[in-house]
Amino acid sequence: MVTAIILLKADRQAINDVAESLASVDGVSEVYSVGGRYDLVAIVRVAHNDDLAELVTGRLRRIDGITETETTLAFRAHSRHDLETMFSVGM
């Protein structure tokens, strides 16, 4: 499984609409509105790097209101929860 954290800037008037659109994209497990340099943080969990590439370069590009993104890849998860089991259903 590939996990990515996508930091997003959005038009101020479109933040809620962008968040709802992001949350409906397959592979996006969570979307948070945040304070600081970015407006939204999306947690993405997909099976393969190619799926991530399609999500970032294909699907996100079609969402109106996104002005900037920065994608980071997770190498390891440090958690008390078994994240692999939680997110492997259907993958």
MMTF fields as JSON, N, C-alpha, C and O atoms, coordinates in Angstrom:
{
  "mmtfVersion": "1.0.0",
  "mmtfProducer": "UNKNOWN",
  "numBonds": 363,
  "numAtoms": 364,
  "numGroups": 91,
  "numChains": 1,
  "numModels": 1,
  "chainsPerModel": [1],
  "groupsPerChain": [91],
  "chainIdList": ["A"],
  "bondAtomList": [4, 2, 8, 6, 12, 10, 16, 14, 20, 18, 24, 22, 28, 26, 32, 30, 36, 34, 40, 38, 44, 42, 48, 46, 52, 50, 56, 54, 60, 58, 64, 62, 68, 66, 72, 70, 76, 74, 80, 78, 84, 82, 88, 86, 92, 90, 96, 94, 100, 98, 104, 102, 108, 106, 112, 110, 116, 114, 120, 118, 124, 122, 128, 126, 132, 130, 136, 134, 140, 138, 144, 142, 148, 146, 152, 150, 156, 154, 160, 158, 164, 162, 168, 166, 172, 170, 176, 174, 180, 178, 184, 182, 188, 186, 192, 190, 196, 194, 200, 198, 204, 202, 208, 206, 212, 210, 216, 214, 220, 218, 224, 222, 228, 226, 232, 230, 236, 234, 240, 238, 244, 242, 248, 246, 252, 250, 256, 254, 260, 258, 264, 262, 268, 266, 272, 270, 276, 274, 280, 278, 284, 282, 288, 286, 292, 290, 296, 294, 300, 298, 304, 302, 308, 306, 312, 310, 316, 314, 320, 318, 324, 322, 328, 326, 332, 330, 336, 334, 340, 338, 344, 342, 348, 346, 352, 350, 356, 354, 360, 358],
  "bondOrderList": [1, 1, 1, 1, 1, 1, 1, 1, 1, 1, 1, 1, 1, 1, 1, 1, 1, 1, 1, 1, 1, 1, 1, 1, 1, 1, 1, 1, 1, 1, 1, 1, 1, 1, 1, 1, 1, 1, 1, 1, 1, 1, 1, 1, 1, 1, 1, 1, 1, 1, 1, 1, 1, 1, 1, 1, 1, 1, 1, 1, 1, 1, 1, 1, 1, 1, 1, 1, 1, 1, 1, 1, 1, 1, 1, 1, 1, 1, 1, 1, 1, 1, 1, 1, 1, 1, 1, 1, 1, 1],
  "groupList": [{"groupName": "MET", "atomNameList": ["N", "CA", "C", "O"], "elementList": ["N", "C", "C", "O"], "formalChargeList": [0, 0, 0, 0], "bondAtomList": [1, 0, 2, 1, 3, 2], "bondOrderList": [1, 1, 2], "singleLetterCode": "M", "chemCompType": "L-PEPTIDE LINKING"}, {"groupName": "VAL", "atomNameList": ["N", "CA", "C", "O"], "elementList": ["N", "C", "C", "O"], "formalChargeList": [0, 0, 0, 0], "bondAtomList": [1, 0, 2, 1, 3, 2], "bondOrderList": [1, 1, 2], "singleLetterCode": "V", "chemCompType": "L-PEPTIDE LINKING"}, {"groupName": "THR", "atomNameList": ["N", "CA", "C", "O"], "elementList": ["N", "C", "C", "O"], "formalChargeList": [0, 0, 0, 0], "bondAtomList": [1, 0, 2, 1, 3, 2], "bondOrderList": [1, 1, 2], "singleLetterCode": "T", "chemCompType": "L-PEPTIDE LINKING"}, {"groupName": "ALA", "atomNameList": ["N", "CA", "C", "O"], "elementList": ["N", "C", "C", "O"], "formalChargeList": [0, 0, 0, 0], "bondAtomList": [1, 0, 2, 1, 3, 2], "bondOrderList": [1, 1, 2], "singleLetterCode": "A", "chemCompType": "L-PEPTIDE LINKING"}, {"groupName": "ILE", "atomNameList": ["N", "CA", "C", "O"], "elementList": ["N", "C", "C", "O"], "formalChargeList": [0, 0, 0, 0], "bondAtomList": [1, 0, 2, 1, 3, 2], "bondOrderList": [1, 1, 2], "singleLetterCode": "I", "chemCompType": "L-PEPTIDE LINKING"}, {"groupName": "LEU", "atomNameList": ["N", "CA", "C", "O"], "elementList": ["N", "C", "C", "O"], "formalChargeList": [0, 0, 0, 0], "bondAtomList": [1, 0, 2, 1, 3, 2], "bondOrderList": [1, 1, 2], "singleLetterCode": "L", "chemCompType": "L-PEPTIDE LINKING"}, {"groupName": "LYS", "atomNameList": ["N", "CA", "C", "O"], "elementList": ["N", "C", "C", "O"], "formalChargeList": [0, 0, 0, 0], "bondAtomList": [1, 0, 2, 1, 3, 2], "bondOrderList": [1, 1, 2], "singleLetterCode": "K", "chemCompType": "L-PEPTIDE LINKING"}, {"groupName": "ASP", "atomNameList": ["N", "CA", "C", "O"], "elementList": ["N", "C", "C", "O"], "formalChargeList": [0, 0, 0, 0], "bondAtomList": [1, 0, 2, 1, 3, 2], "bondOrderList": [1, 1, 2], "singleLetterCode": "D", "chemCompType": "L-PEPTIDE LINKING"}, {"groupName": "ARG", "atomNameList": ["N", "CA", "C", "O"], "elementList": ["N", "C", "C", "O"], "formalChargeList": [0, 0, 0, 0], "bondAtomList": [1, 0, 2, 1, 3, 2], "bondOrderList": [1, 1, 2], "singleLetterCode": "R", "chemCompType": "L-PEPTIDE LINKING"}, {"groupName": "GLN", "atomNameList": ["N", "CA", "C", "O"], "elementList": ["N", "C", "C", "O"], "formalChargeList": [0, 0, 0, 0], "bondAtomList": [1, 0, 2, 1, 3, 2], "bondOrderList": [1, 1, 2], "singleLetterCode": "Q", "chemCompType": "L-PEPTIDE LINKING"}, {"groupName": "ASN", "atomNameList": ["N", "CA", "C", "O"], "elementList": ["N", "C", "C", "O"], "formalChargeList": [0, 0, 0, 0], "bondAtomList": [1, 0, 2, 1, 3, 2], "bondOrderList": [1, 1, 2], "singleLetterCode": "N", "chemCompType": "L-PEPTIDE LINKING"}, {"groupName": "GLU", "atomNameList": ["N", "CA", "C", "O"], "elementList": ["N", "C", "C", "O"], "formalChargeList": [0, 0, 0, 0], "bondAtomList": [1, 0, 2, 1, 3, 2], "bondOrderList": [1, 1, 2], "singleLetterCode": "E", "chemCompType": "L-PEPTIDE LINKING"}, {"groupName": "SER", "atomNameList": ["N", "CA", "C", "O"], "elementList": ["N", "C", "C", "O"], "formalChargeList": [0, 0, 0, 0], "bondAtomList": [1, 0, 2, 1, 3, 2], "bondOrderList": [1, 1, 2], "singleLetterCode": "S", "chemCompType": "L-PEPTIDE LINKING"}, {"groupName": "GLY", "atomNameList": ["N", "CA", "C", "O"], "elementList": ["N", "C", "C", "O"], "formalChargeList": [0, 0, 0, 0], "bondAtomList": [1, 0, 2, 1, 3, 2], "bondOrderList": [1, 1, 2], "singleLetterCode": "G", "chemCompType": "PEPTIDE LINKING"}, {"groupName": "TYR", "atomNameList": ["N", "CA", "C", "O"], "elementList": ["N", "C", "C", "O"], "formalChargeList": [0, 0, 0, 0], "bondAtomList": [1, 0, 2, 1, 3, 2], "bondOrderList": [1, 1, 2], "singleLetterCode": "Y", "chemCompType": "L-PEPTIDE LINKING"}, {"groupName": "HIS", "atomNameList": ["N", "CA", "C", "O"], "elementList": ["N", "C", "C", "O"], "formalChargeList": [0, 0, 0, 0], "bondAtomList": [1, 0, 2, 1, 3, 2], "bondOrderList": [1, 1, 2], "singleLetterCode": "H", "chemCompType": "L-PEPTIDE LINKING"}, {"groupName": "PHE", "atomNameList": ["N", "CA", "C", "O"], "elementList": ["N", "C", "C", "O"], "formalChargeList": [0, 0, 0, 0], "bondAtomList": [1, 0, 2, 1, 3, 2], "bondOrderList": [1, 1, 2], "singleLetterCode": "F", "chemCompType": "L-PEPTIDE LINKING"}],
  "groupTypeList": [0, 1, 2, 3, 4, 4, 5, 5, 6, 3, 7, 8, 9, 3, 4, 10, 7, 1, 3, 11, 12, 5, 3, 12, 1, 7, 13, 1, 12, 11, 1, 14, 12, 1, 13, 13, 8, 14, 7, 5, 1, 3, 4, 1, 8, 1, 3, 15, 10, 7, 7, 5, 3, 11, 5, 1, 2, 13, 8, 5, 8, 8, 4, 7, 13, 4, 2, 11, 2, 11, 2, 2, 5, 3, 16, 8, 3, 15, 12, 8, 15, 7, 5, 11, 2, 0, 16, 12, 1, 13, 0],
  "groupIdList": [1, 2, 3, 4, 5, 6, 7, 8, 9, 10, 11, 12, 13, 14, 15, 16, 17, 18, 19, 20, 21, 22, 23, 24, 25, 26, 27, 28, 29, 30, 31, 32, 33, 34, 35, 36, 37, 38, 39, 40, 41, 42, 43, 44, 45, 46, 47, 48, 49, 50, 51, 52, 53, 54, 55, 56, 57, 58, 59, 60, 61, 62, 63, 64, 65, 66, 67, 68, 69, 70, 71, 72, 73, 74, 75, 76, 77, 78, 79, 80, 81, 82, 83, 84, 85, 86, 87, 88, 89, 90, 91],
  "secStructList": [7, 3, 3, 3, 3, 3, 3, 3, 3, 3, 7, 4, 4, 4, 2, 2, 2, 2, 2, 2, 2, 2, 2, 6, 1, 6, 6, 3, 3, 3, 3, 3, 3, 7, 1, 1, 1, 7, 1, 3, 3, 3, 3, 3, 3, 3, 1, 1, 2, 2, 2, 2, 2, 2, 0, 0, 0, 0, 0, 4, 4, 4, 1, 6, 6, 3, 3, 3, 3, 3, 3, 3, 3, 7, 1, 7, 7, 7, 7, 1, 1, 7, 2, 2, 2, 2, 6, 7, 6, 6, 7],
  "xCoordList": [0.837, 0.0, 0.881, 1.915, 0.465, 1.156, 0.316, -0.88, 0.953, 0.284, 0.962, 2.188, 0.148, 0.661, -0.122, -1.294, 0.55, -0.074, -0.003, 1.079, -1.173, -1.22, -1.637, -2.712, -0.774, -1.04, -1.593, -1.022, -2.71, -3.383, -3.683, -4.05, -3.518, -4.02, -5.214, -5.221, -6.23, -7.448, -7.924, -7.581, -8.729, -9.392, -10.193, -10.88, -10.101, -10.745, -12.234, -12.739, -12.935, -14.372, -14.68, -15.826, -13.699, -13.938, -13.432, -13.536, -12.896, -12.255, -13.201, -12.821, -14.415, -15.348, -15.735, -15.83, -15.96, -16.307, -15.144, -15.352, -13.934, -12.752, -12.621, -12.346, -12.815, -12.709, -13.728, -13.392, -14.958, -15.992, -15.673, -15.878, -15.178, -14.797, -13.652, -13.669, -12.657, -11.525, -11.982, -11.547, -12.855, -13.309, -14.057, -14.144, -14.595, -15.338, -14.456, -14.943, -13.178, -12.252, -11.802, -11.36, -11.916, -11.426, -9.944, -9.161, -9.572, -8.182, -7.918, -6.95, -8.776, -8.629, -9.38, -10.603, -8.645, -9.29, -9.751, -10.721, -9.07, -9.419, -9.032, -8.061, -9.8, -9.473, -9.659, -10.694, -8.651, -8.705, -8.562, -7.725, -9.376, -9.107, -8.134, -8.293, -7.132, -6.059, -5.702, -6.042, -5.015, -4.472, -3.004, -2.366, -2.478, -1.068, -0.919, -1.78, 0.169, 0.47, -0.493, -0.667, -1.122, -2.031, -3.444, -3.655, -4.401, -5.812, -6.364, -7.211, -5.883, -6.395, -5.255, -4.209, -5.475, -4.554, -5.385, -6.384, -4.959, -5.641, -4.72, -3.547, -5.252, -4.517, -4.986, -6.177, -4.028, -4.332, -3.723, -2.565, -4.518, -4.033, -4.482, -5.676, -3.5, -3.777, -2.879, -1.907, -3.211, -2.479, -1.095, -0.146, -0.968, 0.276, 0.658, -0.185, 1.924, 2.397, 1.663, 1.384, 1.345, 0.607, -0.764, -1.238, -1.403, -2.694, -2.54, -3.395, -1.454, -1.187, -0.936, -1.445, -0.157, 0.13, -1.155, -1.326, -2.052, -3.324, -4.176, -4.797, -4.202, -4.995, -4.481, -5.262, -3.17, -2.595, -2.616, -3.027, -2.188, -2.071, -3.346, -3.525, -4.239, -5.48, -6.681, -7.303, -7.007, -8.259, -8.208, -9.158, -7.123, -7.057, -7.06, -7.595, -6.478, -6.389, -7.773, -7.948, -8.741, -10.099, -10.957, -12.087, -10.443, -11.221, -10.989, -9.875, -12.055, -11.964, -11.689, -12.221, -10.859, -10.588, -9.242, -8.77, -8.605, -7.262, -6.262, -6.235, -5.442, -4.461, -3.034, -2.175, -2.778, -1.417, -1.482, -2.311, -0.587, -0.487, 0.969, 1.865, 1.177, 2.489, 2.224, 1.524, 2.791, 2.548, 3.783, 4.892, 3.587, 4.673, 4.306, 3.141, 5.294, 5.078, 5.467, 6.466, 4.67, 4.981, 5.851, 5.535, 6.941, 7.806, 7.357, 7.275, 7.066, 6.644, 5.523, 5.431, 4.671, 3.625, 4.022, 4.361, 3.976, 4.245, 2.934, 2.556, 2.25, 0.923, 0.616, 1.176, -0.272, -0.747, -1.764, -2.081, -2.272, -3.303, -2.678, -1.644, -3.286, -2.827, -3.421, -4.466, -2.732, -3.251, -3.388, -4.336, -2.468, -2.53, -3.836, -4.482, -4.224, -5.465, -6.679, -7.65, -6.626, -7.747, -8.065, -9.233, -7.039, -7.238, -7.041, -6.981, -6.939, -6.718, -8.01, -7.98, -9.119, -10.388, -10.669, -10.712, -10.855, -11.195, -10.021, -10.216, -8.826, -7.665, -6.966, -5.969],
  "yCoordList": [-1.175, 0.0, 1.236, 1.274, 2.245, 3.524, 4.543, 4.691, 5.237, 6.295, 7.61, 7.714, 8.609, 9.936, 10.97, 10.78, 12.059, 13.204, 14.336, 14.723, 14.867, 15.944, 17.222, 17.295, 18.226, 19.545, 20.409, 20.467, 21.081, 21.837, 23.264, 23.537, 24.171, 25.531, 25.633, 25.059, 26.376, 26.51, 27.953, 28.709, 28.326, 29.624, 29.701, 28.75, 30.814, 30.962, 30.617, 29.953, 31.053, 30.799, 29.347, 28.919, 28.586, 27.224, 26.14, 24.957, 26.503, 25.512, 24.367, 23.201, 24.679, 23.609, 22.739, 21.519, 23.356, 22.587, 21.697, 20.548, 22.22, 21.425, 20.25, 19.129, 20.495, 19.422, 18.319, 17.137, 18.69, 17.691, 16.926, 15.713, 17.617, 16.946, 15.975, 14.853, 16.403, 15.521, 14.273, 13.163, 14.456, 13.336, 12.294, 11.138, 12.678, 11.734, 10.976, 10.091, 11.315, 10.664, 9.326, 9.255, 8.264, 6.95, 7.043, 7.579, 6.523, 6.558, 7.616, 7.518, 8.632, 9.666, 9.18, 9.049, 8.914, 8.356, 9.427, 9.219, 10.575, 11.638, 12.975, 13.077, 13.996, 15.369, 16.238, 16.176, 17.04, 17.924, 19.368, 19.67, 20.26, 21.684, 22.054, 21.63, 22.845, 23.138, 24.618, 25.332, 25.056, 26.404, 26.357, 25.307, 27.497, 27.545, 27.86, 28.507, 27.405, 27.712, 27.061, 27.552, 25.962, 25.238, 25.304, 25.568, 25.061, 25.104, 23.725, 23.579, 22.711, 21.35, 20.344, 20.57, 19.236, 18.102, 16.875, 16.575, 16.17, 14.943, 13.76, 13.788, 12.724, 11.484, 10.51, 10.227, 10.009, 9.129, 7.765, 7.652, 6.732, 5.353, 4.608, 4.422, 4.18, 3.464, 2.236, 2.114, 1.337, 0.078, 0.242, -0.416, 1.102, 1.178, 2.628, 3.523, 2.848, 4.181, 4.721, 5.918, 3.86, 4.302, 4.858, 5.811, 4.273, 4.773, 6.169, 7.033, 6.383, 7.697, 8.718, 9.837, 8.331, 9.234, 9.646, 10.818, 8.705, 9.018, 9.941, 10.876, 9.677, 10.499, 11.938, 12.881, 12.102, 13.445, 14.189, 15.348, 13.558, 14.271, 14.239, 15.067, 13.294, 13.198, 13.749, 14.71, 13.155, 13.501, 14.831, 15.611, 15.102, 16.357, 17.566, 18.618, 17.42, 18.524, 18.977, 20.121, 18.077, 18.395, 19.074, 19.472, 19.211, 19.832, 21.34, 21.817, 22.076, 23.538, 24.083, 23.581, 25.107, 25.778, 25.445, 26.167, 24.361, 24.034, 24.942, 25.018, 25.63, 26.537, 26.015, 26.417, 25.115, 24.593, 23.303, 23.156, 22.366, 21.133, 20.798, 21.198, 20.06, 19.479, 18.066, 17.875, 17.082, 15.681, 15.096, 15.214, 14.464, 13.783, 12.309, 11.971, 11.447, 10.009, 9.57, 10.024, 8.694, 8.132, 6.896, 6.034, 6.808, 5.636, 4.574, 3.392, 5.01, 4.094, 4.737, 5.959, 3.878, 4.354, 3.974, 2.823, 4.939, 4.707, 4.962, 6.11, 3.896, 4.033, 2.869, 1.783, 3.104, 2.028, 1.164, 0.062, 1.654, 0.952, 0.174, 0.575, -0.909, -1.684, -1.056, -1.483, -0.033, 0.72, -0.14, 0.034, -1.057, -1.92, -2.708, -2.81, -3.255, -4.014, -3.113, -3.48, -1.934, -1.009, -0.582, -0.402, -0.418, 0.143, -0.873, -0.487, -2.163, -3.153, -3.775, -4.547, -3.469, -4.03, -3.57, -2.373, -4.529, -4.207, -3.851, -3.544, -3.884, -3.53, -4.781, -4.699],
  "zCoordList": [0.0, 0.0, 0.0, 0.667, -0.753, -0.823, -0.061, -0.312, 0.865, 1.606, 1.259, 1.267, 0.956, 0.648, 1.44, 1.763, 1.739, 2.389, 1.386, 0.944, 1.028, 0.044, 0.754, 1.351, 0.681, 1.249, 0.128, -0.961, 0.399, -0.656, -0.241, 0.902, -1.201, -1.069, -1.998, -3.087, -1.554, -2.345, -2.302, -1.393, -3.309, -3.265, -1.972, -1.598, -1.307, 0.007, -0.039, 0.867, -1.072, -1.169, -1.512, -1.371, -1.955, -2.432, -1.484, -1.807, -0.339, 0.536, 0.892, 0.784, 1.31, 1.688, 0.505, 0.636, -0.652, -1.854, -2.286, -2.676, -2.217, -2.559, -1.6, -2.028, -0.31, 0.68, 0.405, 0.472, 0.099, -0.194, -1.474, -1.537, -2.488, -3.735, -3.499, -4.006, -2.73, -2.414, -1.669, -1.978, -0.695, 0.128, -0.688, -0.275, -1.834, -2.66, -3.662, -4.365, -3.731, -4.671, -4.096, -2.949, -4.896, -4.464, -4.144, -4.927, -2.998, -2.562, -1.51, -0.756, -1.454, -0.425, 0.803, 0.779, 1.877, 3.06, 4.036, 4.765, 4.064, 5.0, 4.398, 3.648, 4.734, 4.354, 5.598, 6.262, 5.899, 7.06, 6.596, 5.745, 7.154, 6.986, 8.104, 9.249, 7.754, 8.704, 8.661, 7.718, 9.697, 9.722, 9.33, 9.4, 8.918, 8.529, 7.061, 6.465, 6.478, 5.073, 4.096, 2.981, 4.499, 3.617, 4.168, 5.351, 3.295, 3.678, 3.999, 4.88, 3.282, 3.432, 3.426, 2.819, 4.11, 4.076, 3.717, 4.369, 2.672, 2.262, 2.509, 2.136, 3.136, 3.342, 2.272, 2.14, 1.517, 0.385, 0.648, 1.05, 0.417, 0.531, -0.71, -0.943, -1.51, -2.755, -2.839, -2.094, -3.743, -3.841, -4.469, -4.042, -5.467, -6.238, -6.527, -6.475, -6.827, -7.201, -8.418, -8.487, -9.379, -10.565, -10.183, -10.802, -9.173, -8.701, -8.104, -8.301, -7.379, -6.808, -7.914, -7.86, -8.904, -10.017, -10.731, -11.067, -10.963, -11.614, -10.742, -11.245, -9.447, -8.538, -8.534, -8.66, -8.389, -8.27, -9.598, -9.64, -10.672, -11.942, -12.762, -13.656, -12.473, -13.232, -12.5, -12.952, -11.388, -10.708, -9.955, -10.027, -9.239, -8.484, -9.402, -9.052, -10.546, -11.493, -11.976, -12.396, -11.91, -12.364, -11.296, -11.579, -10.085, -9.005, -9.037, -8.817, -9.315, -9.349, -7.961, -6.971, -7.891, -6.629, -6.024, -5.146, -6.472, -5.97, -6.666, -7.895, -5.884, -6.473, -6.39, -7.176, -5.436, -5.263, -4.458, -3.56, -4.796, -4.01, -3.753, -4.497, -2.692, -2.398, -1.886, -0.892, -2.577, -2.237, -1.579, -2.101, -0.428, 0.261, 0.408, 0.611, 0.305, 0.451, 1.856, 2.414, 2.402, 3.717, 3.522, 2.702, 4.272, 4.223, 5.216, 4.883, 6.441, 7.505, 8.299, 8.413, 8.845, 9.755, 11.17, 11.446, 12.049, 13.463, 14.188, 14.421, 14.54, 15.113, 16.039, 15.896, 16.98, 17.837, 17.099, 17.545, 15.984, 15.229, 14.082, 13.549, 13.709, 12.561, 11.299, 10.809, 10.784, 9.65, 8.403, 7.637, 8.19, 7.011, 6.995, 5.953, 8.12, 8.202, 8.047, 7.385, 8.656, 8.591, 7.168, 6.821, 6.34, 5.003, 3.889, 2.722, 4.21, 3.165, 2.661, 1.702, 3.266, 2.831, 1.403, 1.119, 0.521, -0.849, -1.739, -2.915, -1.219, -2.061, -2.53, -3.248]
}
